[in-house]
């Protein structure tokens, strides 16, 4: 999911996030639309979800494309409080290392909101990234009952 004007952007924004530091280009995706809605809700303010122009982007990933995974166990061994915003440097370092190693185009990470579910980061600089295709883009409207902080 993204703002509609960026729906076909295949490079990422370079804005820092939980899994990347400023200037590191990565695309965040959700393991499900419901999870990604919760992620957007957690990172939005006020009524920004209702006033935004959003689209859902469905991607197709080849079955044989390698995926690197960071597990809950790995994160808890580093810091049991990894999901707190104050600990972004821990997860940013892991994500930045993955980006720079260039071993895979996809990184599977636990959601900080629901740690039994996963988000997937895409490295647009990786050669295998071109194998990941946009299957469809469709308009998305958040239910007005959902309120951001």
RODO-2510 file (C-alpha; in nm, 4 decimals, decimal comma):
residues 149
     n   res          X          Y          Z
     1     x     0,0000     0,0000     0,0000
     2     x     0,1173     0,3495    -0,0728
     3     x    -0,0051     0,6921    -0,1643
     4     x    -0,1468     0,6551    -0,5131
     5     x     0,1059     0,8942    -0,6664
     6     x     0,3839     0,6522    -0,5606
     7     x     0,2051     0,3269    -0,6495
     8     x     0,4360     0,2507    -0,9425
     9     x     0,7525     0,3787    -0,7742
    10     x     1,0055     0,0966    -0,7674
    11     x     1,2903     0,2665    -0,5840
    12     x     1,1641     0,3510    -0,2342
    13     x     1,1911     0,6885    -0,0649
    14     x     1,5137     0,6687     0,1351
    15     x     1,3261     0,7941     0,4411
    16     x     1,4389     0,6208     0,7592
    17     x     1,2149     0,3541     0,9095
    18     x     1,2303     0,0680     1,1545
    19     x     1,4498    -0,1409     0,9244
    20     x     1,6551     0,1203     0,7366
    21     x     1,8448     0,4370     0,8189
    22     x     1,8072     0,7667     0,6317
    23     x     1,9302     0,7470     0,2740
    24     x     1,8984     0,3674     0,2520
    25     x     1,6405     0,2889    -0,0168
    26     x     1,4041     0,0062     0,0679
    27     x     1,0406    -0,0746    -0,0094
    28     x     0,8225    -0,1903     0,2803
    29     x     0,5486    -0,4447     0,2090
    30     x     0,3107    -0,6343     0,4341
    31     x     0,2488    -1,0059     0,4573
    32     x    -0,1225    -0,9268     0,4301
    33     x    -0,3371    -0,6255     0,3536
    34     x    -0,4826    -0,6349     0,7063
    35     x    -0,1362    -0,6224     0,8636
    36     x    -0,0280    -0,3402     0,6366
    37     x    -0,3417    -0,1440     0,7332
    38     x    -0,2436    -0,1818     1,0992
    39     x     0,1101    -0,0683     1,0166
    40     x    -0,0237     0,2418     0,8385
    41     x    -0,2581     0,3102     1,1299
    42     x     0,0259     0,2856     1,3815
    43     x     0,2400     0,5300     1,1836
    44     x    -0,0303     0,7862     1,1017
    45     x    -0,1626     1,0876     1,2868
    46     x    -0,5214     1,2092     1,3269
    47     x    -0,7413     1,1740     1,0207
    48     x    -0,4571     1,1376     0,7696
    49     x    -0,5810     0,7925     0,6686
    50     x    -0,9228     0,9249     0,5652
    51     x    -0,7830     1,2240     0,3776
    52     x    -0,5120     1,0283     0,1975
    53     x    -0,5243     0,8920    -0,1542
    54     x    -0,4073     0,5314    -0,1171
    55     x    -0,3633     0,2357    -0,3483
    56     x    -0,2977    -0,1307    -0,2815
    57     x    -0,0152    -0,2769    -0,4851
    58     x    -0,0210    -0,6534    -0,5313
    59     x     0,3193    -0,7909    -0,6236
    60     x     0,4224    -1,1252    -0,7651
    61     x     0,7357    -1,2890    -0,6268
    62     x     0,8814    -1,5926    -0,8048
    63     x     0,8674    -1,9047    -0,5863
    64     x     1,2403    -1,9688    -0,6229
    65     x     1,3500    -1,6193    -0,5193
    66     x     1,5667    -1,6401    -0,2058
    67     x     1,4467    -1,4589     0,1073
    68     x     1,6570    -1,3606     0,4087
    69     x     1,4706    -1,3815     0,7414
    70     x     1,5254    -1,2058     1,0714
    71     x     1,3502    -1,4036     1,3449
    72     x     1,1915    -1,2996     1,6728
    73     x     1,4549    -1,5092     1,8494
    74     x     1,7377    -1,3158     1,6845
    75     x     1,5760    -0,9851     1,7791
    76     x     1,5026    -1,0882     2,1371
    77     x     1,8637    -1,2018     2,1772
    78     x     1,9796    -0,8556     2,0710
    79     x     1,7229    -0,6695     2,2813
    80     x     1,3893    -0,7994     2,4152
    81     x     1,2519    -0,4471     2,3687
    82     x     1,3435    -0,4345     1,9969
    83     x     0,9923    -0,3253     1,8935
    84     x     1,0062     0,0043     2,0839
    85     x     1,0741     0,3149     1,8744
    86     x     1,3720     0,4053     2,0944
    87     x     1,5400     0,0862     1,9699
    88     x     1,5147     0,1672     1,5968
    89     x     1,8974     0,1817     1,5700
    90     x     1,9127    -0,1940     1,6422
    91     x     1,6712    -0,2904     1,3653
    92     x     1,8030    -0,0226     1,1293
    93     x     2,1519    -0,1693     1,1575
    94     x     2,0195    -0,5165     1,0711
    95     x     1,8271    -0,3833     0,7727
    96     x     2,1165    -0,1709     0,6492
    97     x     2,3517    -0,4711     0,6741
    98     x     2,1077    -0,6784     0,4679
    99     x     2,0880    -0,4019     0,2053
   100     x     2,4656    -0,3693     0,1770
   101     x     2,5377    -0,7440     0,1645
   102     x     2,3175    -0,7710    -0,1476
   103     x     2,2552    -1,1427    -0,0828
   104     x     1,8791    -1,1361    -0,1454
   105     x     1,6199    -0,8937    -0,2805
   106     x     1,3753    -0,9695     0,0030
   107     x     1,4051    -0,9490     0,3811
   108     x     1,1347    -1,1121     0,5968
   109     x     1,0947    -0,9391     0,9346
   110     x     0,8516    -0,9791     1,2250
   111     x     0,5897    -0,7091     1,2600
   112     x     0,6439    -0,4932     1,5686
   113     x     0,2650    -0,4678     1,5990
   114     x     0,1830    -0,8396     1,5698
   115     x     0,5051    -1,0349     1,6095
   116     x     0,3487    -1,3559     1,4783
   117     x     0,3053    -1,1888     1,1390
   118     x     0,5634    -1,0631     0,8932
   119     x     0,6512    -0,7686     0,6782
   120     x     0,8746    -0,7993     0,3751
   121     x     1,1329    -0,5446     0,2678
   122     x     1,2435    -0,5191    -0,0921
   123     x     1,5888    -0,4047    -0,1981
   124     x     1,5424    -0,2142    -0,5263
   125     x     1,9204    -0,2172    -0,5886
   126     x     1,9445    -0,5986    -0,5877
   127     x     1,9655    -0,7656    -0,9328
   128     x     1,6776    -1,0044    -0,8455
   129     x     1,4476    -0,7110    -0,7697
   130     x     1,3562    -0,6958    -1,1399
   131     x     1,1999    -1,0428    -1,1030
   132     x     0,9416    -0,8990    -0,8600
   133     x     0,6473    -0,7770    -1,0672
   134     x     0,3539    -0,5502    -0,9921
   135     x     0,0462    -0,7635    -1,0600
   136     x    -0,2184    -0,5003    -0,9874
   137     x    -0,2787    -0,1572    -0,8402
   138     x    -0,6196    -0,0636    -0,7024
   139     x    -0,7667     0,2256    -0,5089
   140     x    -0,7977     0,1732    -0,1326
   141     x    -1,0068     0,3651     0,1188
   142     x    -0,9639     0,3207     0,4931
   143     x    -1,2789     0,2559     0,6922
   144     x    -1,3641     0,5844     0,8696
   145     x    -1,3948     0,3983     1,2005
   146     x    -1,0171     0,3537     1,2003
   147     x    -0,8601     0,6432     1,3862
   148     x    -0,4888     0,7164     1,4030
   149     x    -0,3190     0,8495     1,7159
***
